[in-house]
Amino acid sequence: MKLYAKTIAQTLPDWATVVTKSADLFEIEINDEHPNFQSLLEELATEIEPGIMGVKAEDLCSRLGIEMSNPKLHQLVEQAQTLISIIATHPDYKQLLNEAYQPDLNIADAQTALIYLQWELDRNREPSV
């Protein structure tokens, strides 16, 4: 698992490693199978939605002493579009489709939703006439 942060603590746990560092961004690799990380997750686990347990990113970051990077929405949409394209061409995904995997919504639906979101973002960026 990777986290992207603007700031980090001087010392990170042994299950967290800084992979890259630039002027405004740290890429942190988390060994999510490390027992100490798993213990932390169990400690921070909370009910996010009725019946759904999880860990809030802000709680994890606070415990690690890092400030998360907050990319612009259009950057996240572009990243999501890229990932969905990779998923659509991945051999494991194609194998699932060949084995009669038929979800109610598919990759094309996700791509369409992101295109609509991108259009709305672009429309809102244009100066009013």
Salt bridges, closest charged atoms under 4 A:
ASP14 OD2 - HIS34 NE2 3.62
GLU27 OE2 - LYS2 NZ 2.88
GLU43 OE2 - ARG63 NH1 2.81
GLU67 OE2 - LYS6 NZ 3.24
GLU78 OE2 - HIS74 ND1 4.00
ASP92 OD2 - HIS90 ND1 3.86
GLU120 OE2 - ARG123 NH2 2.55
ASP122 OD1 - ARG125 NH2 3.56
